[in-house]
C-alpha cells in the first residue's frame, strides 16, 4: 500500500526508527520491576483490608450506625490510609482538596461524578463517606465491609428482589439526610443510570432526579 502523500511525517523519525523502538523497549524493561511492585502493593492492600476492618468492627452493632469514639477514629483512619496507598501506587501523588469550609457538619449530601472506581477511592481517601450504592456492593470483597461499616445506603434495583412496602431509593435517601446524626459521615450519590439489561431490572434510575 502506497501511503505517500508528499507531506512530512514527524512521527517517522520520532517513533518508527529502529533505535527508537529499541530505546522504548529498554525503558519498558527497566520499569517492569516497578510494575510488578505496584501490583503486589495493591494486592496486599486488598488482602489486609477485610481482616483489619473486621477486627475494628468486632463487637460493634452496625444497626446503631457507624462506629464512634476510638473505634470510629481507627476505622475511618484505616479507610483513608488504605485508599491513599492505592491512589499513590496508581500514580496519584498530589491531591488537593479545596473549599472544605463549605462542608456541612450534619446531613451532608455530596453529588459526585463517577467515571471509574477510582472516584470512590478518591472520596474515601479524603472524607471516608457513606455511599448510595447498589445492593450487590454489600457483598463485594474488601469494599463491602468498608461500605457497610460507614453505613452506606444500599438500593435494590431489581424488581424481583424488592421487599413489598419498603421505601423507594429516593425515599431512603431523603430519610437518611433528614435523620442524619452528627457522627454520621457525609452521604455520596453518583448520579448515573444503569447500562446493563438484567432480568428483573426495570428502567434506569437516574438518581439526579430527586425531589425532597
PyMOL commands that place a pseudoatom at each C-alpha (Angstrom):
pseudoatom trace, name=CA, resn=UNK, resi=1, chain=A, elem=C, hetatm=0, pos=[0.000, 0.000, 0.000]
pseudoatom trace, name=CA, resn=UNK, resi=2, chain=A, elem=C, hetatm=0, pos=[1.418, 3.350, -1.041]
pseudoatom trace, name=CA, resn=UNK, resi=3, chain=A, elem=C, hetatm=0, pos=[0.832, 5.864, 1.768]
pseudoatom trace, name=CA, resn=UNK, resi=4, chain=A, elem=C, hetatm=0, pos=[2.970, 8.630, 0.298]
pseudoatom trace, name=CA, resn=UNK, resi=5, chain=A, elem=C, hetatm=0, pos=[1.167, 11.965, 0.293]
pseudoatom trace, name=CA, resn=UNK, resi=6, chain=A, elem=C, hetatm=0, pos=[4.034, 14.360, -0.280]
pseudoatom trace, name=CA, resn=UNK, resi=7, chain=A, elem=C, hetatm=0, pos=[3.879, 15.785, 3.254]
pseudoatom trace, name=CA, resn=UNK, resi=8, chain=A, elem=C, hetatm=0, pos=[6.435, 15.267, 6.029]
pseudoatom trace, name=CA, resn=UNK, resi=9, chain=A, elem=C, hetatm=0, pos=[5.535, 12.860, 8.803]
pseudoatom trace, name=CA, resn=UNK, resi=10, chain=A, elem=C, hetatm=0, pos=[7.292, 13.864, 12.030]
pseudoatom trace, name=CA, resn=UNK, resi=11, chain=A, elem=C, hetatm=0, pos=[6.445, 10.540, 13.631]
pseudoatom trace, name=CA, resn=UNK, resi=12, chain=A, elem=C, hetatm=0, pos=[8.569, 8.597, 11.162]
pseudoatom trace, name=CA, resn=UNK, resi=13, chain=A, elem=C, hetatm=0, pos=[11.779, 9.823, 12.711]
pseudoatom trace, name=CA, resn=UNK, resi=14, chain=A, elem=C, hetatm=0, pos=[10.409, 10.116, 16.240]
pseudoatom trace, name=CA, resn=UNK, resi=15, chain=A, elem=C, hetatm=0, pos=[8.927, 6.704, 16.931]
pseudoatom trace, name=CA, resn=UNK, resi=16, chain=A, elem=C, hetatm=0, pos=[9.269, 4.409, 13.954]
pseudoatom trace, name=CA, resn=UNK, resi=17, chain=A, elem=C, hetatm=0, pos=[13.033, 4.135, 13.740]
pseudoatom trace, name=CA, resn=UNK, resi=18, chain=A, elem=C, hetatm=0, pos=[14.828, 1.001, 14.850]
pseudoatom trace, name=CA, resn=UNK, resi=19, chain=A, elem=C, hetatm=0, pos=[16.793, 2.867, 17.535]
pseudoatom trace, name=CA, resn=UNK, resi=20, chain=A, elem=C, hetatm=0, pos=[13.648, 4.485, 18.963]
pseudoatom trace, name=CA, resn=UNK, resi=21, chain=A, elem=C, hetatm=0, pos=[11.944, 1.109, 19.191]
pseudoatom trace, name=CA, resn=UNK, resi=22, chain=A, elem=C, hetatm=0, pos=[14.953, -0.362, 20.980]
pseudoatom trace, name=CA, resn=UNK, resi=23, chain=A, elem=C, hetatm=0, pos=[15.041, 2.552, 23.429]
pseudoatom trace, name=CA, resn=UNK, resi=24, chain=A, elem=C, hetatm=0, pos=[11.316, 2.196, 24.152]
pseudoatom trace, name=CA, resn=UNK, resi=25, chain=A, elem=C, hetatm=0, pos=[11.579, -1.498, 24.919]
pseudoatom trace, name=CA, resn=UNK, resi=26, chain=A, elem=C, hetatm=0, pos=[14.614, -0.833, 27.087]
pseudoatom trace, name=CA, resn=UNK, resi=27, chain=A, elem=C, hetatm=0, pos=[12.612, 1.692, 29.136]
pseudoatom trace, name=CA, resn=UNK, resi=28, chain=A, elem=C, hetatm=0, pos=[9.727, -0.772, 29.482]
pseudoatom trace, name=CA, resn=UNK, resi=29, chain=A, elem=C, hetatm=0, pos=[12.179, -3.432, 30.652]
pseudoatom trace, name=CA, resn=UNK, resi=30, chain=A, elem=C, hetatm=0, pos=[13.595, -1.084, 33.289]
pseudoatom trace, name=CA, resn=UNK, resi=31, chain=A, elem=C, hetatm=0, pos=[10.109, -0.183, 34.522]
pseudoatom trace, name=CA, resn=UNK, resi=32, chain=A, elem=C, hetatm=0, pos=[8.878, -3.780, 34.680]
pseudoatom trace, name=CA, resn=UNK, resi=33, chain=A, elem=C, hetatm=0, pos=[10.044, -4.366, 38.297]
pseudoatom trace, name=CA, resn=UNK, resi=34, chain=A, elem=C, hetatm=0, pos=[8.167, -1.231, 39.338]
pseudoatom trace, name=CA, resn=UNK, resi=35, chain=A, elem=C, hetatm=0, pos=[5.018, -2.518, 37.654]
pseudoatom trace, name=CA, resn=UNK, resi=36, chain=A, elem=C, hetatm=0, pos=[5.345, -5.819, 39.497]
pseudoatom trace, name=CA, resn=UNK, resi=37, chain=A, elem=C, hetatm=0, pos=[5.861, -3.964, 42.773]
pseudoatom trace, name=CA, resn=UNK, resi=38, chain=A, elem=C, hetatm=0, pos=[2.792, -1.828, 42.116]
pseudoatom trace, name=CA, resn=UNK, resi=39, chain=A, elem=C, hetatm=0, pos=[0.598, -4.863, 41.508]
pseudoatom trace, name=CA, resn=UNK, resi=40, chain=A, elem=C, hetatm=0, pos=[1.983, -6.534, 44.644]
pseudoatom trace, name=CA, resn=UNK, resi=41, chain=A, elem=C, hetatm=0, pos=[1.227, -3.499, 46.827]
pseudoatom trace, name=CA, resn=UNK, resi=42, chain=A, elem=C, hetatm=0, pos=[-2.332, -3.248, 45.505]
pseudoatom trace, name=CA, resn=UNK, resi=43, chain=A, elem=C, hetatm=0, pos=[-2.810, -6.978, 46.131]
pseudoatom trace, name=CA, resn=UNK, resi=44, chain=A, elem=C, hetatm=0, pos=[-1.550, -6.702, 49.712]
pseudoatom trace, name=CA, resn=UNK, resi=45, chain=A, elem=C, hetatm=0, pos=[-3.710, -3.602, 50.233]
pseudoatom trace, name=CA, resn=UNK, resi=46, chain=A, elem=C, hetatm=0, pos=[-6.816, -5.540, 49.208]
pseudoatom trace, name=CA, resn=UNK, resi=47, chain=A, elem=C, hetatm=0, pos=[-5.878, -8.647, 51.191]
pseudoatom trace, name=CA, resn=UNK, resi=48, chain=A, elem=C, hetatm=0, pos=[-5.211, -6.930, 54.524]
pseudoatom trace, name=CA, resn=UNK, resi=49, chain=A, elem=C, hetatm=0, pos=[-8.236, -4.616, 54.327]
pseudoatom trace, name=CA, resn=UNK, resi=50, chain=A, elem=C, hetatm=0, pos=[-11.023, -7.118, 55.229]
pseudoatom trace, name=CA, resn=UNK, resi=51, chain=A, elem=C, hetatm=0, pos=[-9.389, -8.589, 58.370]
pseudoatom trace, name=CA, resn=UNK, resi=52, chain=A, elem=C, hetatm=0, pos=[-8.418, -5.119, 59.614]
pseudoatom trace, name=CA, resn=UNK, resi=53, chain=A, elem=C, hetatm=0, pos=[-11.965, -3.823, 59.158]
pseudoatom trace, name=CA, resn=UNK, resi=54, chain=A, elem=C, hetatm=0, pos=[-13.331, -6.974, 60.802]
pseudoatom trace, name=CA, resn=UNK, resi=55, chain=A, elem=C, hetatm=0, pos=[-11.118, -6.538, 63.870]
pseudoatom trace, name=CA, resn=UNK, resi=56, chain=A, elem=C, hetatm=0, pos=[-12.026, -2.867, 64.285]
pseudoatom trace, name=CA, resn=UNK, resi=57, chain=A, elem=C, hetatm=0, pos=[-15.761, -3.590, 63.917]
pseudoatom trace, name=CA, resn=UNK, resi=58, chain=A, elem=C, hetatm=0, pos=[-15.675, -6.680, 66.149]
pseudoatom trace, name=CA, resn=UNK, resi=59, chain=A, elem=C, hetatm=0, pos=[-18.475, -6.343, 68.704]
pseudoatom trace, name=CA, resn=UNK, resi=60, chain=A, elem=C, hetatm=0, pos=[-19.947, -3.241, 67.057]
pseudoatom trace, name=CA, resn=UNK, resi=61, chain=A, elem=C, hetatm=0, pos=[-23.676, -3.214, 66.279]
pseudoatom trace, name=CA, resn=UNK, resi=62, chain=A, elem=C, hetatm=0, pos=[-23.809, -1.877, 62.732]
pseudoatom trace, name=CA, resn=UNK, resi=63, chain=A, elem=C, hetatm=0, pos=[-27.556, -1.243, 63.006]
pseudoatom trace, name=CA, resn=UNK, resi=64, chain=A, elem=C, hetatm=0, pos=[-26.772, 1.510, 65.520]
pseudoatom trace, name=CA, resn=UNK, resi=65, chain=A, elem=C, hetatm=0, pos=[-24.797, 3.461, 62.935]
pseudoatom trace, name=CA, resn=UNK, resi=66, chain=A, elem=C, hetatm=0, pos=[-21.137, 3.861, 62.018]
pseudoatom trace, name=CA, resn=UNK, resi=67, chain=A, elem=C, hetatm=0, pos=[-18.517, 3.289, 64.749]
pseudoatom trace, name=CA, resn=UNK, resi=68, chain=A, elem=C, hetatm=0, pos=[-17.758, 6.200, 67.059]
pseudoatom trace, name=CA, resn=UNK, resi=69, chain=A, elem=C, hetatm=0, pos=[-15.051, 7.107, 69.555]
pseudoatom trace, name=CA, resn=UNK, resi=70, chain=A, elem=C, hetatm=0, pos=[-11.681, 5.396, 69.247]
pseudoatom trace, name=CA, resn=UNK, resi=71, chain=A, elem=C, hetatm=0, pos=[-13.217, 2.644, 67.129]
pseudoatom trace, name=CA, resn=UNK, resi=72, chain=A, elem=C, hetatm=0, pos=[-14.568, 5.246, 64.714]
pseudoatom trace, name=CA, resn=UNK, resi=73, chain=A, elem=C, hetatm=0, pos=[-11.226, 7.054, 64.503]
pseudoatom trace, name=CA, resn=UNK, resi=74, chain=A, elem=C, hetatm=0, pos=[-9.428, 3.775, 63.756]
pseudoatom trace, name=CA, resn=UNK, resi=75, chain=A, elem=C, hetatm=0, pos=[-11.989, 2.686, 61.176]
pseudoatom trace, name=CA, resn=UNK, resi=76, chain=A, elem=C, hetatm=0, pos=[-12.020, 5.965, 59.257]
pseudoatom trace, name=CA, resn=UNK, resi=77, chain=A, elem=C, hetatm=0, pos=[-8.235, 6.194, 59.549]
pseudoatom trace, name=CA, resn=UNK, resi=78, chain=A, elem=C, hetatm=0, pos=[-7.864, 2.742, 58.001]
pseudoatom trace, name=CA, resn=UNK, resi=79, chain=A, elem=C, hetatm=0, pos=[-10.305, 3.643, 55.235]
pseudoatom trace, name=CA, resn=UNK, resi=80, chain=A, elem=C, hetatm=0, pos=[-8.417, 6.822, 54.366]
pseudoatom trace, name=CA, resn=UNK, resi=81, chain=A, elem=C, hetatm=0, pos=[-4.972, 5.257, 54.764]
pseudoatom trace, name=CA, resn=UNK, resi=82, chain=A, elem=C, hetatm=0, pos=[-5.585, 2.195, 52.593]
pseudoatom trace, name=CA, resn=UNK, resi=83, chain=A, elem=C, hetatm=0, pos=[-7.298, 4.360, 49.970]
pseudoatom trace, name=CA, resn=UNK, resi=84, chain=A, elem=C, hetatm=0, pos=[-4.337, 6.738, 49.855]
pseudoatom trace, name=CA, resn=UNK, resi=85, chain=A, elem=C, hetatm=0, pos=[-1.909, 3.844, 49.463]
pseudoatom trace, name=CA, resn=UNK, resi=86, chain=A, elem=C, hetatm=0, pos=[-3.915, 2.614, 46.476]
pseudoatom trace, name=CA, resn=UNK, resi=87, chain=A, elem=C, hetatm=0, pos=[-4.041, 6.091, 44.913]
pseudoatom trace, name=CA, resn=UNK, resi=88, chain=A, elem=C, hetatm=0, pos=[-0.313, 6.640, 45.433]
pseudoatom trace, name=CA, resn=UNK, resi=89, chain=A, elem=C, hetatm=0, pos=[0.572, 3.331, 43.821]
pseudoatom trace, name=CA, resn=UNK, resi=90, chain=A, elem=C, hetatm=0, pos=[-1.714, 4.150, 40.877]
pseudoatom trace, name=CA, resn=UNK, resi=91, chain=A, elem=C, hetatm=0, pos=[0.154, 7.402, 40.303]
pseudoatom trace, name=CA, resn=UNK, resi=92, chain=A, elem=C, hetatm=0, pos=[-1.965, 9.981, 42.145]
pseudoatom trace, name=CA, resn=UNK, resi=93, chain=A, elem=C, hetatm=0, pos=[0.796, 11.624, 44.159]
pseudoatom trace, name=CA, resn=UNK, resi=94, chain=A, elem=C, hetatm=0, pos=[-0.671, 15.036, 44.951]
pseudoatom trace, name=CA, resn=UNK, resi=95, chain=A, elem=C, hetatm=0, pos=[-4.387, 15.507, 45.574]
pseudoatom trace, name=CA, resn=UNK, resi=96, chain=A, elem=C, hetatm=0, pos=[-5.549, 18.989, 46.506]
pseudoatom trace, name=CA, resn=UNK, resi=97, chain=A, elem=C, hetatm=0, pos=[-8.843, 19.379, 48.357]
pseudoatom trace, name=CA, resn=UNK, resi=98, chain=A, elem=C, hetatm=0, pos=[-10.295, 22.903, 48.178]
pseudoatom trace, name=CA, resn=UNK, resi=99, chain=A, elem=C, hetatm=0, pos=[-13.380, 24.653, 49.573]
pseudoatom trace, name=CA, resn=UNK, resi=100, chain=A, elem=C, hetatm=0, pos=[-13.547, 22.493, 52.686]
pseudoatom trace, name=CA, resn=UNK, resi=101, chain=A, elem=C, hetatm=0, pos=[-15.071, 25.454, 54.534]
pseudoatom trace, name=CA, resn=UNK, resi=102, chain=A, elem=C, hetatm=0, pos=[-18.330, 24.777, 52.666]
pseudoatom trace, name=CA, resn=UNK, resi=103, chain=A, elem=C, hetatm=0, pos=[-18.827, 21.316, 54.147]
pseudoatom trace, name=CA, resn=UNK, resi=104, chain=A, elem=C, hetatm=0, pos=[-21.933, 20.723, 56.238]
pseudoatom trace, name=CA, resn=UNK, resi=105, chain=A, elem=C, hetatm=0, pos=[-21.296, 19.230, 59.652]
pseudoatom trace, name=CA, resn=UNK, resi=106, chain=A, elem=C, hetatm=0, pos=[-24.529, 17.180, 59.713]
pseudoatom trace, name=CA, resn=UNK, resi=107, chain=A, elem=C, hetatm=0, pos=[-26.523, 15.537, 56.940]
pseudoatom trace, name=CA, resn=UNK, resi=108, chain=A, elem=C, hetatm=0, pos=[-24.111, 16.459, 54.165]
pseudoatom trace, name=CA, resn=UNK, resi=109, chain=A, elem=C, hetatm=0, pos=[-25.181, 15.210, 50.748]
pseudoatom trace, name=CA, resn=UNK, resi=110, chain=A, elem=C, hetatm=0, pos=[-22.457, 15.088, 48.097]
pseudoatom trace, name=CA, resn=UNK, resi=111, chain=A, elem=C, hetatm=0, pos=[-23.297, 14.670, 44.403]
pseudoatom trace, name=CA, resn=UNK, resi=112, chain=A, elem=C, hetatm=0, pos=[-20.216, 13.474, 42.545]
pseudoatom trace, name=CA, resn=UNK, resi=113, chain=A, elem=C, hetatm=0, pos=[-19.086, 12.475, 39.072]
pseudoatom trace, name=CA, resn=UNK, resi=114, chain=A, elem=C, hetatm=0, pos=[-18.401, 8.770, 38.622]
pseudoatom trace, name=CA, resn=UNK, resi=115, chain=A, elem=C, hetatm=0, pos=[-16.174, 7.652, 35.757]
pseudoatom trace, name=CA, resn=UNK, resi=116, chain=A, elem=C, hetatm=0, pos=[-14.394, 4.700, 37.361]
pseudoatom trace, name=CA, resn=UNK, resi=117, chain=A, elem=C, hetatm=0, pos=[-13.842, 3.002, 40.695]
pseudoatom trace, name=CA, resn=UNK, resi=118, chain=A, elem=C, hetatm=0, pos=[-11.041, 5.463, 41.382]
pseudoatom trace, name=CA, resn=UNK, resi=119, chain=A, elem=C, hetatm=0, pos=[-13.659, 8.158, 42.056]
pseudoatom trace, name=CA, resn=UNK, resi=120, chain=A, elem=C, hetatm=0, pos=[-14.958, 6.252, 45.069]
pseudoatom trace, name=CA, resn=UNK, resi=121, chain=A, elem=C, hetatm=0, pos=[-11.430, 5.577, 46.332]
pseudoatom trace, name=CA, resn=UNK, resi=122, chain=A, elem=C, hetatm=0, pos=[-10.534, 9.262, 45.983]
pseudoatom trace, name=CA, resn=UNK, resi=123, chain=A, elem=C, hetatm=0, pos=[-13.564, 10.359, 48.014]
pseudoatom trace, name=CA, resn=UNK, resi=124, chain=A, elem=C, hetatm=0, pos=[-12.793, 7.654, 50.569]
pseudoatom trace, name=CA, resn=UNK, resi=125, chain=A, elem=C, hetatm=0, pos=[-9.238, 8.946, 50.989]
pseudoatom trace, name=CA, resn=UNK, resi=126, chain=A, elem=C, hetatm=0, pos=[-10.482, 12.445, 51.786]
pseudoatom trace, name=CA, resn=UNK, resi=127, chain=A, elem=C, hetatm=0, pos=[-13.828, 12.087, 53.571]
pseudoatom trace, name=CA, resn=UNK, resi=128, chain=A, elem=C, hetatm=0, pos=[-14.457, 8.400, 54.387]
pseudoatom trace, name=CA, resn=UNK, resi=129, chain=A, elem=C, hetatm=0, pos=[-18.115, 8.914, 53.394]
pseudoatom trace, name=CA, resn=UNK, resi=130, chain=A, elem=C, hetatm=0, pos=[-21.098, 6.616, 53.082]
pseudoatom trace, name=CA, resn=UNK, resi=131, chain=A, elem=C, hetatm=0, pos=[-22.304, 5.850, 49.566]
pseudoatom trace, name=CA, resn=UNK, resi=132, chain=A, elem=C, hetatm=0, pos=[-25.635, 5.334, 47.870]
pseudoatom trace, name=CA, resn=UNK, resi=133, chain=A, elem=C, hetatm=0, pos=[-24.813, 2.028, 46.226]
pseudoatom trace, name=CA, resn=UNK, resi=134, chain=A, elem=C, hetatm=0, pos=[-26.474, -0.896, 44.520]
pseudoatom trace, name=CA, resn=UNK, resi=135, chain=A, elem=C, hetatm=0, pos=[-27.287, -3.790, 46.841]
pseudoatom trace, name=CA, resn=UNK, resi=136, chain=A, elem=C, hetatm=0, pos=[-24.624, -6.001, 45.260]
pseudoatom trace, name=CA, resn=UNK, resi=137, chain=A, elem=C, hetatm=0, pos=[-21.857, -3.790, 46.675]
pseudoatom trace, name=CA, resn=UNK, resi=138, chain=A, elem=C, hetatm=0, pos=[-22.584, -5.144, 50.157]
pseudoatom trace, name=CA, resn=UNK, resi=139, chain=A, elem=C, hetatm=0, pos=[-21.038, -8.480, 49.145]
pseudoatom trace, name=CA, resn=UNK, resi=140, chain=A, elem=C, hetatm=0, pos=[-18.020, -7.100, 47.295]
pseudoatom trace, name=CA, resn=UNK, resi=141, chain=A, elem=C, hetatm=0, pos=[-14.627, -8.248, 48.517]
pseudoatom trace, name=CA, resn=UNK, resi=142, chain=A, elem=C, hetatm=0, pos=[-12.906, -5.695, 50.793]
pseudoatom trace, name=CA, resn=UNK, resi=143, chain=A, elem=C, hetatm=0, pos=[-15.058, -2.737, 49.789]
pseudoatom trace, name=CA, resn=UNK, resi=144, chain=A, elem=C, hetatm=0, pos=[-18.324, -4.301, 51.005]
pseudoatom trace, name=CA, resn=UNK, resi=145, chain=A, elem=C, hetatm=0, pos=[-17.171, -4.470, 54.634]
pseudoatom trace, name=CA, resn=UNK, resi=146, chain=A, elem=C, hetatm=0, pos=[-15.898, -0.917, 54.446]
pseudoatom trace, name=CA, resn=UNK, resi=147, chain=A, elem=C, hetatm=0, pos=[-19.076, 0.454, 52.863]
pseudoatom trace, name=CA, resn=UNK, resi=148, chain=A, elem=C, hetatm=0, pos=[-21.275, -1.293, 55.427]
pseudoatom trace, name=CA, resn=UNK, resi=149, chain=A, elem=C, hetatm=0, pos=[-19.158, -0.036, 58.315]
pseudoatom trace, name=CA, resn=UNK, resi=150, chain=A, elem=C, hetatm=0, pos=[-19.626, 3.524, 57.079]
pseudoatom trace, name=CA, resn=UNK, resi=151, chain=A, elem=C, hetatm=0, pos=[-23.400, 2.919, 56.964]
pseudoatom trace, name=CA, resn=UNK, resi=152, chain=A, elem=C, hetatm=0, pos=[-23.733, 3.119, 53.204]
pseudoatom trace, name=CA, resn=UNK, resi=153, chain=A, elem=C, hetatm=0, pos=[-27.251, 3.100, 51.802]
pseudoatom trace, name=CA, resn=UNK, resi=154, chain=A, elem=C, hetatm=0, pos=[-27.935, 0.056, 49.647]
pseudoatom trace, name=CA, resn=UNK, resi=155, chain=A, elem=C, hetatm=0, pos=[-30.587, 0.346, 46.932]
pseudoatom trace, name=CA, resn=UNK, resi=156, chain=A, elem=C, hetatm=0, pos=[-32.200, -2.782, 45.494]
pseudoatom trace, name=CA, resn=UNK, resi=157, chain=A, elem=C, hetatm=0, pos=[-32.590, -2.129, 41.768]
pseudoatom trace, name=CA, resn=UNK, resi=158, chain=A, elem=C, hetatm=0, pos=[-34.117, -5.402, 40.663]
pseudoatom trace, name=CA, resn=UNK, resi=159, chain=A, elem=C, hetatm=0, pos=[-37.903, -5.628, 40.837]
pseudoatom trace, name=CA, resn=UNK, resi=160, chain=A, elem=C, hetatm=0, pos=[-37.801, -9.357, 41.565]
pseudoatom trace, name=CA, resn=UNK, resi=161, chain=A, elem=C, hetatm=0, pos=[-35.764, -8.779, 44.748]
pseudoatom trace, name=CA, resn=UNK, resi=162, chain=A, elem=C, hetatm=0, pos=[-37.539, -5.744, 46.196]
pseudoatom trace, name=CA, resn=UNK, resi=163, chain=A, elem=C, hetatm=0, pos=[-39.356, -6.120, 49.517]
pseudoatom trace, name=CA, resn=UNK, resi=164, chain=A, elem=C, hetatm=0, pos=[-43.028, -5.167, 49.455]
pseudoatom trace, name=CA, resn=UNK, resi=165, chain=A, elem=C, hetatm=0, pos=[-43.694, -1.938, 51.349]
pseudoatom trace, name=CA, resn=UNK, resi=166, chain=A, elem=C, hetatm=0, pos=[-40.026, -0.952, 51.503]
pseudoatom trace, name=CA, resn=UNK, resi=167, chain=A, elem=C, hetatm=0, pos=[-39.008, 2.644, 50.839]
pseudoatom trace, name=CA, resn=UNK, resi=168, chain=A, elem=C, hetatm=0, pos=[-38.025, 3.576, 47.320]
pseudoatom trace, name=CA, resn=UNK, resi=169, chain=A, elem=C, hetatm=0, pos=[-34.466, 4.672, 46.647]
pseudoatom trace, name=CA, resn=UNK, resi=170, chain=A, elem=C, hetatm=0, pos=[-35.415, 8.353, 46.651]
pseudoatom trace, name=CA, resn=UNK, resi=171, chain=A, elem=C, hetatm=0, pos=[-37.372, 7.988, 49.907]
pseudoatom trace, name=CA, resn=UNK, resi=172, chain=A, elem=C, hetatm=0, pos=[-34.478, 6.170, 51.576]
pseudoatom trace, name=CA, resn=UNK, resi=173, chain=A, elem=C, hetatm=0, pos=[-32.016, 8.891, 50.528]
pseudoatom trace, name=CA, resn=UNK, resi=174, chain=A, elem=C, hetatm=0, pos=[-34.292, 11.672, 51.771]
pseudoatom trace, name=CA, resn=UNK, resi=175, chain=A, elem=C, hetatm=0, pos=[-34.852, 9.858, 55.078]
pseudoatom trace, name=CA, resn=UNK, resi=176, chain=A, elem=C, hetatm=0, pos=[-31.108, 9.357, 55.596]
pseudoatom trace, name=CA, resn=UNK, resi=177, chain=A, elem=C, hetatm=0, pos=[-30.335, 13.043, 55.017]
pseudoatom trace, name=CA, resn=UNK, resi=178, chain=A, elem=C, hetatm=0, pos=[-33.162, 14.227, 57.276]
pseudoatom trace, name=CA, resn=UNK, resi=179, chain=A, elem=C, hetatm=0, pos=[-32.328, 11.869, 60.150]
pseudoatom trace, name=CA, resn=UNK, resi=180, chain=A, elem=C, hetatm=0, pos=[-28.522, 12.122, 59.978]
pseudoatom trace, name=CA, resn=UNK, resi=181, chain=A, elem=C, hetatm=0, pos=[-26.661, 12.273, 63.284]
pseudoatom trace, name=CA, resn=UNK, resi=182, chain=A, elem=C, hetatm=0, pos=[-23.634, 14.496, 63.963]
pseudoatom trace, name=CA, resn=UNK, resi=183, chain=A, elem=C, hetatm=0, pos=[-21.441, 11.375, 63.970]
pseudoatom trace, name=CA, resn=UNK, resi=184, chain=A, elem=C, hetatm=0, pos=[-22.703, 10.122, 60.597]
pseudoatom trace, name=CA, resn=UNK, resi=185, chain=A, elem=C, hetatm=0, pos=[-20.368, 10.504, 57.603]
pseudoatom trace, name=CA, resn=UNK, resi=186, chain=A, elem=C, hetatm=0, pos=[-21.492, 12.512, 54.557]
pseudoatom trace, name=CA, resn=UNK, resi=187, chain=A, elem=C, hetatm=0, pos=[-23.579, 10.650, 52.004]
pseudoatom trace, name=CA, resn=UNK, resi=188, chain=A, elem=C, hetatm=0, pos=[-22.295, 10.453, 48.411]
pseudoatom trace, name=CA, resn=UNK, resi=189, chain=A, elem=C, hetatm=0, pos=[-24.515, 9.986, 45.362]
pseudoatom trace, name=CA, resn=UNK, resi=190, chain=A, elem=C, hetatm=0, pos=[-23.181, 9.115, 41.932]
pseudoatom trace, name=CA, resn=UNK, resi=191, chain=A, elem=C, hetatm=0, pos=[-25.890, 10.390, 39.535]
pseudoatom trace, name=CA, resn=UNK, resi=192, chain=A, elem=C, hetatm=0, pos=[-25.943, 7.642, 36.952]
pseudoatom trace, name=CA, resn=UNK, resi=193, chain=A, elem=C, hetatm=0, pos=[-28.366, 5.221, 35.382]
pseudoatom trace, name=CA, resn=UNK, resi=194, chain=A, elem=C, hetatm=0, pos=[-27.968, 1.525, 34.695]
pseudoatom trace, name=CA, resn=UNK, resi=195, chain=A, elem=C, hetatm=0, pos=[-26.299, 0.499, 31.455]
pseudoatom trace, name=CA, resn=UNK, resi=196, chain=A, elem=C, hetatm=0, pos=[-26.951, -3.231, 31.713]
pseudoatom trace, name=CA, resn=UNK, resi=197, chain=A, elem=C, hetatm=0, pos=[-30.050, -5.178, 30.733]
pseudoatom trace, name=CA, resn=UNK, resi=198, chain=A, elem=C, hetatm=0, pos=[-30.675, -7.616, 33.565]
pseudoatom trace, name=CA, resn=UNK, resi=199, chain=A, elem=C, hetatm=0, pos=[-33.590, -9.888, 34.333]
pseudoatom trace, name=CA, resn=UNK, resi=200, chain=A, elem=C, hetatm=0, pos=[-35.966, -8.141, 36.734]
pseudoatom trace, name=CA, resn=UNK, resi=201, chain=A, elem=C, hetatm=0, pos=[-34.301, -4.759, 36.307]
pseudoatom trace, name=CA, resn=UNK, resi=202, chain=A, elem=C, hetatm=0, pos=[-36.764, -2.038, 35.368]
pseudoatom trace, name=CA, resn=UNK, resi=203, chain=A, elem=C, hetatm=0, pos=[-35.999, 1.272, 33.681]
pseudoatom trace, name=CA, resn=UNK, resi=204, chain=A, elem=C, hetatm=0, pos=[-32.765, 3.010, 34.696]
pseudoatom trace, name=CA, resn=UNK, resi=205, chain=A, elem=C, hetatm=0, pos=[-32.931, 5.035, 37.919]
pseudoatom trace, name=CA, resn=UNK, resi=206, chain=A, elem=C, hetatm=0, pos=[-31.394, 8.446, 37.383]
pseudoatom trace, name=CA, resn=UNK, resi=207, chain=A, elem=C, hetatm=0, pos=[-30.641, 9.459, 40.940]
pseudoatom trace, name=CA, resn=UNK, resi=208, chain=A, elem=C, hetatm=0, pos=[-30.127, 13.097, 39.988]
pseudoatom trace, name=CA, resn=UNK, resi=209, chain=A, elem=C, hetatm=0, pos=[-33.927, 13.393, 39.586]
pseudoatom trace, name=CA, resn=UNK, resi=210, chain=A, elem=C, hetatm=0, pos=[-34.566, 13.907, 43.301]
pseudoatom trace, name=CA, resn=UNK, resi=211, chain=A, elem=C, hetatm=0, pos=[-37.363, 15.844, 44.970]
pseudoatom trace, name=CA, resn=UNK, resi=212, chain=A, elem=C, hetatm=0, pos=[-37.121, 16.352, 48.732]
for i in range(1, 212): cmd.bond("trace and resi %d" % i, "trace and resi %d" % (i + 1))
show_as sticks, trace
zoom trace
